[in-house]
Amino acid sequence: MMISKKIVLFFLFLAFLLGPVWVVQADEAEGTVALPRDDRNKDLDTFFDPEDITDPFEPMNRVFFQVNDKLYFWILKPVSTAYRTVVPVDFRQCFGNFFDNVAAPVRVVNNLLQGKFAGAGIDLSRFLINSTAGVLGFGDPALISFGLEPRPEDFGQTLGVWGLGEGPYLCLPIIGPLTFRDSAGFAGDALLHPGTYVFGNPVDRAAYYSADRVNMLSLHPDLYEDMKRYSLDPYISMRQFYLDYRRNKLLDRPVRSNVMINEL
Amino acid sequence: MNYKKLLLVLALCCCWLPAVAQAVSGPTEQLKPTLDTLIAILLDPSLKGEKQKEARRTKIMGYVTQKFDFREMSQRVIGREWKDLSKEKQDRFQVLFTKLLENAYLGKIETYSGEEIQFTGERIKDNRAIVSTQIENNGQWLPVDYIMIKKAEQWMVYDINIEGMSLVRNYMEQFKSILRRDKFDGLVKLLEEKNSTFE
């Protein structure tokens, strides 16, 4: 009786002593799980090791940045503003869902190409549910009723997963910011996009692409102008946002689809 | 005998003290009251509206400067050249950069109207830490990470990452290009011009 009591006391004593250690260790273990791959300490060290930014075409890119800026204020913004005043936000959100749903093959195939079979399954289910129960993709019952969140992957990310380097930064007219790798990705995704096959003629394809962008901008009207307002060098600010965004996506960090970058 | 027991209990308590102290002053525990106070100021009805803007911003900035390390931010956005600047120039820059952040971001957070904020994790490495949060935004969760540094047991915020995009790093890259072209005095001039556009 005495012995067992002593043993119990001993263990209690041990637990008491080691308690704090366990707590600390448990925290650490939790921490490592949340860390993205090899990137372990990188985000804590961001400011100590400068990341590489390759921008050999900066003078040309800056010209195209100005061109896009003009296109934004002269065409994209007035059209989007007019559209926003005429069409209520619920409808615009539905149109956004529709455009997303049509692009489902891009996500499914790129998930597969990266070996993310669960992601491919989820996006395929989303496509099937939303195309039927969601009435041609205008609704998103897959998310609302089934809690299936989209797993956006594109060919630029696939090439990154396969080990292709980012390459120099580009700012192209109309298309906007890209890296070399993402421009290859852009072309690859066009091949996977149903719009490429449904619209035989390039004018229709461009119209579809523009409608998607006008709709997206109408849902998030302030982003580009805020960025310009708060920055001293909008070209660099945009470049940094774009590279951060793409690098985070490649590491599968939680990012929403970043509209500022997609729309410009 | 009683003394011995008492001593044992005291000794045991001492083992726990560091753990308790650590738990109390962790980065998340220090950030939570900071955000709560900010939210209280933002939701305070007596400070609402355009007329109260001046009073509201003074109150927010008075509080924020205790919890956000604008010196550290200034040093980081300038980078290597910081050491070569005189104390006066460093101070001047810090004032201007703080003002820019105030102009740029207070306008944004002033639209806050009680959206839910969740704390989703923290990671500590030596004297630095990331506290991850997410804020509800039009039915989606927007990830916001606070990067903190420990100075004299106080965890101070020195960067905010929204969706993984670092605020300080974005300015750092812009300033790097401006410093190369226009040197420090040119950067100060640009900052002054930018700040005057908000008035």
Chai-1 contact restraints between the chains, C-beta under 6 A:
chainA,res_idxA,chainB,res_idxB,connection_type,confidence,min_distance_angstrom,max_distance_angstrom,comment,restraint_id
A,F16,B,L12,contact,1.0,0.0,6.0,A-B,restraint_1
A,L17,B,C15,contact,1.0,0.0,6.0,A-B,restraint_2
A,P20,B,A19,contact,1.0,0.0,6.0,A-B,restraint_3
A,G31,B,R123,contact,1.0,0.0,6.0,A-B,restraint_4
A,A34,B,G121,contact,1.0,0.0,6.0,A-B,restraint_5
A,N41,B,K125,contact,1.0,0.0,6.0,A-B,restraint_6
A,L44,B,K125,contact,1.0,0.0,6.0,A-B,restraint_7
A,L44,B,R128,contact,1.0,0.0,6.0,A-B,restraint_8
A,T46,B,R169,contact,1.0,0.0,6.0,A-B,restraint_9
A,F47,B,R76,contact,1.0,0.0,6.0,A-B,restraint_10
A,Y230,B,A104,contact,1.0,0.0,6.0,A-B,restraint_11
A,L232,B,Q174,contact,1.0,0.0,6.0,A-B,restraint_12
A,L232,B,L190,contact,1.0,0.0,6.0,A-B,restraint_13
A,L232,B,K194,contact,1.0,0.0,6.0,A-B,restraint_14
A,D233,B,Q174,contact,1.0,0.0,6.0,A-B,restraint_15
A,D233,B,S177,contact,1.0,0.0,6.0,A-B,restraint_16
A,I236,B,E173,contact,1.0,0.0,6.0,A-B,restraint_17
A,I236,B,Q174,contact,1.0,0.0,6.0,A-B,restraint_18
A,I236,B,S177,contact,1.0,0.0,6.0,A-B,restraint_19
A,S237,B,N170,contact,1.0,0.0,6.0,A-B,restraint_20
A,S237,B,Q174,contact,1.0,0.0,6.0,A-B,restraint_21
A,Q240,B,N170,contact,1.0,0.0,6.0,A-B,restraint_22
A,Q240,B,E173,contact,1.0,0.0,6.0,A-B,restraint_23
A,F241,B,M165,contact,1.0,0.0,6.0,A-B,restraint_24
A,D244,B,M165,contact,1.0,0.0,6.0,A-B,restraint_25
A,N248,B,G164,contact,1.0,0.0,6.0,A-B,restraint_26
A,R253,B,G164,contact,1.0,0.0,6.0,A-B,restraint_27
A,P254,B,P143,contact,1.0,0.0,6.0,A-B,restraint_28
A,V255,B,E163,contact,1.0,0.0,6.0,A-B,restraint_29
A,V255,B,G164,contact,1.0,0.0,6.0,A-B,restraint_30
A,R256,B,Q140,contact,1.0,0.0,6.0,A-B,restraint_31
